[in-house]
Amino acid sequence: MTLTGYITESAEYKGKGDFLGNAVPGRAALRLAPASAPRALLRKEDHFSSAARLRQALKGGPKLPNTFASAILVSMAGFNGLRVLSFESRRAREIAQLISNNGGTPLVAPSTREVAETPSEDELKLIRGILDKAFSAVIFMTGVGARALLDAAERVCSRQEFLAALARTRVIVRGPKPAAAMREFNIPIALTVPEPNTWREIVAALDMNREKVPLAGSRIAVQEHGEPSPQLYEALRERGAQVFPVRVYRWELPEDTGPLKDAVRCLIRGEVDVVLFTASVQFAHAVRIADEIGVAEDFKKALSRALVASIGPTTSEALRSHGVRVDLEPSHPKMGFLVKEAAERLGRAGAPPPHPRIGA
């Protein structure tokens, strides 16, 4: 089935775009254009290189010379009907709606799934260590990981016993999601790491709160966010801490990789104007799929032709380390800000700002 064959059942997306990963045999394909768009937008001969023109405008180049393109930019809000690809999985429907609400044609190809680990020896050691007050502090990187650890703890003790032990432990949370989990569990938070919630902010927050959370000679446990954070571990060790990282879940490819393969091919064919990355693992999985179907280099080249927006510094670093140019980054590392600010900035491309980075 082609890319356009993956259409969501929900009426709210009909005529607005494609929601990959919801294939229904025999369903008629929709054109990649908003239902409200002028008929001229649907004519192949009138198509223009939206991403290239917008990037030129964002970098301070001349305004869009194409009369038709300029007319569309004026008549439509936000993304101006551009085709916006996202690899979001857990909040796929939400980001599709956000893109539609901001004037874009959403193409959403889920790229990951969270797989809970069978409690490993390290995870059991972490749980027993919390019960025995063996750790000076525990750093929770994600809300998903915090909840998974609580589920695993029920194999060792009662839920109430584990929560009571955790409440006696210094808890450090990396951002709002693990903070929300701790509030749900009624666990006091010793330290909340500020935006953009990278390992650098964790270290900086600890450096500024040495009396509250001393590191020298301490044992610090870290609930990993699907992947290790070697820079964080090294920084903590440099400050005299013993680090005990534990992975409680991992990222895997979706069980059905067909929509992801279709999205990669769609990008290569030039049928995508904007690409949104909300996590670095999305890029890693997209590249992996591209490699499997023999188009890895074409995929990276295609990204250079599209306009790439990244959720925050960690994802941007991962993209740049593979030679991918990041055009936009939001003022806050949250999905809503990413979509809204990218759409607003692109919508003003006819009057180019001085710098291409959002929030600059």
Phi, psi and omega in degrees: 000139180285170181305316185286356177281345181268094183238136179292151177292330187297134181295337183293340180261347183299131180081356182254330181165192185252142175241102186288150178097008179230053183291136175232117183306135175084357182289139179289141180280146176262151174288151181278067177201148178297149180297332183274358184290152176300150180303329181300330182294335183274352181274127183303322184293342181265357183293143178231160181283083186301311185297317182295318181291319180293319179298320179298319179292318181297330181271008174091013180283187180295153178296160184302121183280340184286119185299317181296315180301315181298321180296320179293318180299325180284322189275346184239150184270160171058243182291351177060035178083003179297153180269118189246120181261132175232144177256017181296145182243293186300325181244039185299314182293325180295315182290327176299317179293320178299318179297314178299316180297335181258023170083014181254165173261108186281133170236108186242119181240099179306132187243351184219164168215142180274126181244116179291135177284142166296129187314116180277172178298321179296320179295319178294324176296321178297315181298313180294325178295321176296318179297325183265008181059038183274349182246137177290327180201156174235128178260118176262119183274332183217154174291322178300316181294322179298316180291323178295322179294320179297319178297317180294327182296334181293349174279345184253321184207181177286158178301316182296321180295318181293316180297324178295320178292321179295325179294338178272358183256144173293121182250128178245130181242137179264082174096184191288331185289310174294331176297319179296322178296318180294321177296321178298324180272358184060042180258125176298143179252122180281326185205130176249125183279130182282171175297151004271022169065031176271177179299331179295318178293326177298311181296317181297319179296320178292320179298325181276354182229046184295328179289323181285319181228083179292142182256321184301122179075008183263163173250119183245123175265144180231119172278110186290156181259055179090331180219155178295160176236074187301326179295321178295314182299317181295319180296321179292320179294324178298335180265011173093010182267149167269129186251132179236089180277143181223130176262122181255348172206165180224162177265133175230165174294154175298155180298323176255107181266003180303310179300324179293320176296318179296321180295319178298315179295322179299316178298316181296325179284359179080023183263016179231136179261321184228138176239128179252130174244122178254002175196147182294330181296334178298317178295315181302317181287323178296318178296319179300316178293318179300321179294320180299324182262010172077028182229028185302313181292321177297324179296314180294322177295322180295324177298328179289340179270337178271172176261120188257127177242134183243145184293331183181182188303318182297313178294320180297318179299317180296318179295312182295327180295341177254016176080016180266127179284133176257117184272326186222145174215132187285167180290334175229138184282063180228150186300316180299318178294320180302309183292311185296312184288326175296316179296317180297316182293318179292326179295339179260016184299335178294338175239081193300137175285170184286340184215142185285347184277128177297140178083002181290000000 
